[in-house]
Every structure is written in structure tokens, then in C-alpha cells.
Amino acid sequence: MKEDLRRMADRGVWISIAAYIVLSVGKIVFSIMFDSKALLADGLNNASDIVASIAVLVGLKISRKPPDADHKYGHSRAETIASMVASFIMVTIGLQVVYNAILALWRGDVSSPDPSAIYVALAGVIVMGGVSIYNHRLAKKTKSLALKAVAKDNLSDALVSIGAAVGILGAALYITWLDPAAAVIVGCVILKTAWDIFSEATHMLTDGFQTDRLEEYHTIISNVSGVKKTTDIKARMYGNQAVVDVTIEVDKDISVEESHRITDDIEDQMHQSYGVEMTHIHIEPNETEEHK
């Protein structure tokens, strides 16, 4: 089952790479033919996404390596690091696009592109919109954070192409500054997407975790038969897997065998309800009666 999910995640990345190669080559070639800065910015964005998607693919491959002497928890965080690398690549391209577009506006280097360029931009909207929907569904099914980042990037690419199409249309109607202005917007969308991916990756790499999810974990563990009190709970992410550390109190007079049964029940509940495969449980005696 896991292997099937891994193949699905890989397929999503490969589909993105194939789409980016076709679109980036097509947009860059047609941007030169039709003299459109917005379309060129869109094409460069897709070109950067090729490298970003390859980085994600490499991260996925590394994350699946089994635990070894130096990585007792495995290599799952390589997937998160790959997402961060993808964000760095996107920032570089985004800054370049914004700089070149602003420079063109400052120098007055504007012209009306061939209206035919709009069809190329709209083709990008359709293709990347479809790829985004496909990868978003795959990311939810495989619980892959890297593929989730790819799906977000796909969506931003579709939005970027919409902006490029609007800019081309306006410039074709002799609002000549609108084409490079659209390129500025394209660059800003690229930077915003890069920031979102970077923020999520750094949050996970610094052991950040959703507080609402911790509350859900706390509730389900506290309701397990034999648990008197859940005194502490924390979690962190290793790739797409959560690792949970919890301290519980149980009746001080129960046997070791009964304590072991309670921990097994907690692990089963966490796995069935949330797919958590690693729940580390520390047991302490409940002293409630003595404190009364």
C-alpha cells in the first residue's frame, strides 16, 4: 500500500515536470515571437519550476531511505528540505522577473505585443489548473508535504498565466505599460508562493506543530480506557509523518501488563484516527486520591 502511494506521489511530480518543460519552452519561444514581457516572465517562472520539481523528486527519493546508524528516525525530513530548496529557486526567479519588469517600466521600454500571445497564456492556465487539481488530490491521498508544495506551485502558475493574459490583452489594446506591469504582478505572485512554501517548511523543521491537532490528540488519548489523565503532549513532523510524545497517568496499582495494554490501545487509536505511526508514551502513577 505504501509503495503504491509513493508511486502516485512520484507520478504527480513527473506530470508537473513534463507540463513545465512543454509550457516553459513554448512560452519563451512565443514571447520572443510576439514581443511579450508578461509571457516571457510566465515562461521563466515555469522554467524555474522544472528545477524546483526535480528538487522535490530527489527529496522524495531520499526521504524513503530506511533508518541507518546516523538517522535513527529515517530520512523523512529530506522531503521538507526539498520543499525549502524549491522555495529558494522560486525566490531567485521571482526577484529577477520583478527587477526586469520594473526596469522596463522605468526606461519606458514598452511595446504592444502581438494579441496572439494571449492564447499561449490561456493554454498555460488550462494546463496548470488541471495539473494543480490532480496534484492536490494526490497530495491529500498520499499525505505528501512535498507534493502539496508542488500543487500550490501549480496553482500559482495558473494564476500567473491569468495575470499574463490580462497584461497581454491590455497592452494589445495599446495600454503598453500593462504588459510589463503584469510581469511585475507575476513576479510578486511567484515570491508570495515561495514565501508560503518556505514558511511551512521552516515551521516543520523547527518542530512547529498545529495546536488544534495537538488538542485532538489530547482528547482521543484521554478517552482511552485506563488513562486517568494526560499531563503532557507534544509532536513534531518528520516529512509527512507526525511523531507524538505523550505523558499519561494511570492507576498506580495496575500491573505492568495492564499498562502495556493501555499504551497499545493509545498507539492503535492514534494510528487508526490520524495515521500516526510513532507515538512515544511515558506512564506515571495517578496520585489523585492521595491529594484529596
C-alpha positions as CSV (number, residue, x, y, z in Angstrom):
1,M,0.0,0.0,0.0
2,K,2.8,2.4,1.0
3,E,4.6,1.7,-2.2
4,D,1.5,2.4,-4.3
5,L,1.2,5.8,-2.6
6,R,4.8,6.6,-3.2
7,R,4.4,5.8,-6.9
8,M,1.4,8.1,-7.0
9,A,3.4,10.9,-5.4
10,D,6.2,10.4,-7.9
11,R,3.7,10.4,-10.8
12,G,2.4,13.7,-9.7
13,V,5.8,15.3,-9.7
14,W,6.7,13.8,-13.1
15,I,3.5,15.1,-14.6
16,S,4.4,18.6,-13.3
17,I,7.9,18.4,-14.8
18,A,6.5,17.3,-18.2
19,A,4.0,20.2,-18.2
20,Y,6.6,22.7,-17.1
21,I,9.0,21.7,-19.8
22,V,6.4,22.0,-22.6
23,L,5.0,25.3,-21.3
24,S,8.3,27.0,-20.5
25,V,9.7,26.2,-23.9
26,G,6.5,27.3,-25.7
27,K,6.1,30.5,-23.7
28,I,9.7,31.6,-24.0
29,V,9.7,31.0,-27.8
30,F,6.3,32.7,-28.3
31,S,7.2,35.6,-26.0
32,I,10.1,36.4,-28.4
33,M,7.9,36.0,-31.4
34,F,5.1,38.1,-30.0
35,D,7.3,40.5,-28.1
36,S,5.5,40.0,-24.7
37,K,7.4,40.6,-21.4
38,A,4.5,39.2,-19.4
39,L,4.6,35.9,-21.4
40,L,8.4,35.8,-21.0
41,A,8.1,36.2,-17.2
42,D,5.5,33.4,-17.2
43,G,7.8,31.2,-19.2
44,L,10.8,31.8,-16.9
45,N,8.6,31.0,-14.0
46,N,7.7,27.6,-15.5
47,A,11.4,27.1,-16.2
48,S,12.3,27.6,-12.5
49,D,9.5,25.2,-11.6
50,I,11.3,22.4,-13.6
51,V,14.3,22.7,-11.3
52,A,12.1,23.0,-8.2
53,S,10.1,19.9,-9.2
54,I,13.3,17.9,-9.7
55,A,14.5,19.0,-6.2
56,V,11.2,17.7,-4.8
57,L,11.6,14.5,-6.7
58,V,15.1,14.0,-5.3
59,G,13.8,14.8,-1.8
60,L,11.1,12.2,-2.1
61,K,13.6,9.6,-3.1
62,I,15.9,10.4,-0.2
63,S,13.1,10.5,2.3
64,R,12.2,6.9,1.6
65,K,15.6,5.5,2.6
66,P,15.3,3.3,5.7
67,P,16.8,4.3,9.1
68,D,20.5,3.8,9.4
69,A,23.2,4.4,12.1
70,D,23.2,8.1,11.6
71,H,19.4,8.6,11.0
72,K,17.5,6.5,13.6
73,Y,14.3,8.2,12.7
74,G,14.8,7.7,9.0
75,H,15.3,10.3,6.3
76,S,11.7,11.7,6.0
77,R,12.8,15.3,6.6
78,A,14.5,15.3,3.3
79,E,11.1,15.8,1.8
80,T,10.6,19.0,3.8
81,I,14.1,20.2,2.9
82,A,13.3,19.7,-0.8
83,S,10.3,21.9,-0.4
84,M,12.5,24.6,1.1
85,V,15.0,24.3,-1.8
86,A,12.1,24.7,-4.2
87,S,11.1,28.0,-2.5
88,F,14.7,29.3,-2.8
89,I,14.7,28.6,-6.5
90,M,11.3,30.4,-6.9
91,V,12.5,33.4,-5.0
92,T,15.5,33.8,-7.3
93,I,13.3,33.7,-10.4
94,G,10.6,35.9,-8.8
95,L,13.2,38.7,-8.0
96,Q,14.6,38.5,-11.5
97,V,11.2,38.8,-13.1
98,V,10.2,41.8,-10.9
99,Y,13.6,43.6,-11.4
100,N,13.5,43.2,-15.2
101,A,9.8,44.3,-15.4
102,I,10.3,47.4,-13.2
103,L,13.5,48.3,-15.2
104,A,11.5,48.1,-18.4
105,L,8.8,50.4,-17.0
106,W,11.4,52.9,-15.7
107,R,13.2,53.1,-19.0
108,G,9.9,53.3,-20.9
109,D,10.9,50.1,-22.8
110,V,7.3,49.1,-23.5
111,S,5.5,48.0,-26.6
112,S,2.3,46.4,-27.7
113,P,2.7,42.6,-28.0
114,D,1.0,40.5,-30.7
115,P,-2.5,39.7,-29.4
116,S,-1.9,36.0,-30.3
117,A,0.3,35.8,-27.2
118,I,-2.9,35.7,-25.1
119,Y,-3.8,32.2,-26.5
120,V,-0.4,30.8,-25.2
121,A,-1.1,32.3,-21.8
122,L,-4.6,30.9,-21.6
123,A,-3.3,27.5,-22.6
124,G,-1.0,27.7,-19.6
125,V,-4.0,28.5,-17.4
126,I,-5.8,25.4,-18.5
127,V,-2.9,23.0,-18.3
128,M,-1.5,24.2,-14.9
129,G,-5.0,24.4,-13.5
130,G,-5.6,20.8,-14.4
131,V,-2.3,19.7,-13.0
132,S,-2.9,21.6,-9.8
133,I,-6.2,19.9,-9.2
134,Y,-4.7,16.5,-9.9
135,N,-1.7,17.0,-7.6
136,H,-3.8,18.5,-4.8
137,R,-5.9,15.3,-4.8
138,L,-2.8,13.1,-4.9
139,A,-1.2,15.1,-2.0
140,K,-4.3,14.6,0.2
141,K,-4.3,10.9,-0.7
142,T,-0.6,10.3,-0.1
143,K,-0.2,12.9,2.7
144,S,3.0,14.1,0.9
145,L,4.0,17.6,2.1
146,A,6.4,18.0,-0.9
147,L,3.6,17.1,-3.4
148,K,1.4,19.6,-1.5
149,A,4.0,22.3,-2.2
150,V,4.1,21.2,-5.8
151,A,0.3,21.5,-6.1
152,K,0.5,25.0,-4.5
153,D,3.1,26.0,-7.1
154,N,0.9,24.6,-9.9
155,L,-2.0,26.7,-8.7
156,S,0.2,29.9,-8.5
157,D,1.4,29.1,-12.1
158,A,-2.2,29.1,-13.3
159,L,-2.8,32.4,-11.6
160,V,0.4,33.8,-13.0
161,S,-0.8,32.8,-16.5
162,I,-4.1,34.6,-15.9
163,G,-2.2,37.8,-14.9
164,A,0.0,37.4,-18.0
165,A,-3.1,37.0,-20.2
166,V,-4.7,40.2,-18.8
167,G,-1.5,42.1,-19.3
168,I,-1.1,41.0,-22.9
169,L,-4.7,41.9,-23.6
170,G,-4.4,45.3,-22.1
171,A,-1.1,46.0,-23.9
172,A,-2.6,44.8,-27.2
173,L,-5.3,47.4,-26.7
174,Y,-2.4,50.0,-26.7
175,I,-2.2,50.3,-22.9
176,T,1.5,49.5,-23.5
177,W,2.6,49.7,-19.8
178,L,0.2,47.0,-18.8
179,D,2.4,44.1,-20.3
180,P,5.5,44.8,-18.1
181,A,3.1,45.8,-15.2
182,A,1.6,42.3,-15.5
183,A,5.1,40.9,-15.3
184,V,5.7,42.7,-12.0
185,I,2.5,41.1,-10.7
186,V,3.6,37.7,-12.0
187,G,6.9,38.1,-10.1
188,C,5.1,39.1,-6.9
189,V,2.9,36.0,-7.1
190,I,6.0,33.8,-7.5
191,L,7.5,35.5,-4.4
192,K,4.3,35.0,-2.4
193,T,4.1,31.3,-3.2
194,A,7.8,30.9,-2.4
195,W,7.2,32.5,1.0
196,D,4.3,30.3,1.8
197,I,6.2,27.1,1.0
198,F,9.3,28.4,2.9
199,S,7.2,29.3,6.0
200,E,5.6,25.9,6.1
201,A,8.9,24.1,5.6
202,T,10.8,26.1,8.3
203,H,7.9,25.7,10.7
204,M,8.2,21.9,10.4
205,L,12.0,21.8,10.5
206,T,12.0,23.8,13.8
207,D,9.5,21.3,15.3
208,G,6.5,23.6,15.0
209,F,3.1,21.8,15.1
210,Q,-0.6,22.7,14.8
211,T,-2.1,23.4,18.2
212,D,-5.6,22.4,17.2
213,R,-4.3,19.0,16.1
214,L,-2.5,18.6,19.5
215,E,-5.8,19.3,21.2
216,E,-7.4,16.5,19.1
217,Y,-4.6,14.1,20.0
218,H,-5.1,15.0,23.7
219,T,-8.8,14.3,23.6
220,I,-8.5,10.9,21.9
221,I,-5.7,9.8,24.2
222,S,-7.6,10.9,27.3
223,N,-10.6,8.9,26.3
224,V,-8.7,5.6,26.1
225,S,-9.8,3.1,28.7
226,G,-7.4,3.1,31.7
227,V,-6.0,6.6,31.1
228,K,-6.7,8.7,34.2
229,K,-5.0,11.9,32.9
230,T,-3.0,13.2,30.0
231,T,-0.4,15.5,31.6
232,D,1.8,16.5,28.7
233,I,1.7,16.1,24.9
234,K,3.8,17.4,22.1
235,A,4.5,16.4,18.5
236,R,6.8,17.2,15.6
237,M,6.9,16.3,11.9
238,Y,9.3,14.0,10.1
239,G,8.4,14.6,6.4
240,N,4.7,13.6,6.2
241,Q,4.7,11.6,9.4
242,A,3.9,13.0,12.9
243,V,5.9,11.8,15.9
244,V,4.0,12.2,19.2
245,D,5.4,12.3,22.7
246,V,2.8,12.0,25.5
247,T,2.8,11.6,29.2
248,I,-0.2,9.9,30.8
249,E,-1.2,8.9,34.3
250,V,-2.8,5.5,35.1
251,D,-4.0,3.8,38.3
252,K,-0.9,3.2,40.4
253,D,-2.0,-0.3,41.4
254,I,-2.4,-1.8,37.9
255,S,0.1,-4.4,36.6
256,V,2.8,-3.8,34.0
257,E,0.8,-6.0,31.6
258,E,-2.2,-3.7,32.0
259,S,-0.1,-0.6,31.5
260,H,1.3,-2.2,28.3
261,R,-2.3,-2.8,27.1
262,I,-3.2,0.9,27.6
263,T,-0.1,2.0,25.6
264,D,-1.0,-0.4,22.8
265,D,-4.6,1.0,22.7
266,I,-3.3,4.5,22.5
267,E,-1.0,3.6,19.6
268,D,-3.8,1.9,17.8
269,Q,-6.2,4.8,18.3
270,M,-3.6,7.3,17.0
271,H,-2.8,5.2,14.0
272,Q,-6.4,4.5,13.1
273,S,-7.7,8.0,13.6
274,Y,-4.7,10.1,12.4
275,G,-2.3,7.8,10.7
276,V,0.4,8.4,13.4
277,E,2.9,5.6,13.3
278,M,5.2,6.8,16.1
279,T,3.6,7.6,19.5
280,H,6.0,7.6,22.4
281,I,4.2,7.1,25.7
282,H,5.6,7.8,29.2
283,I,3.5,6.4,32.1
284,E,3.3,7.9,35.6
285,P,1.2,6.7,38.6
286,N,-2.0,8.7,39.2
287,E,-1.9,10.1,42.8
288,T,-5.3,11.9,42.7
289,E,-6.7,10.0,45.7
290,E,-3.8,10.8,47.9
291,H,-4.1,14.5,47.1
292,K,-7.7,14.7,48.1
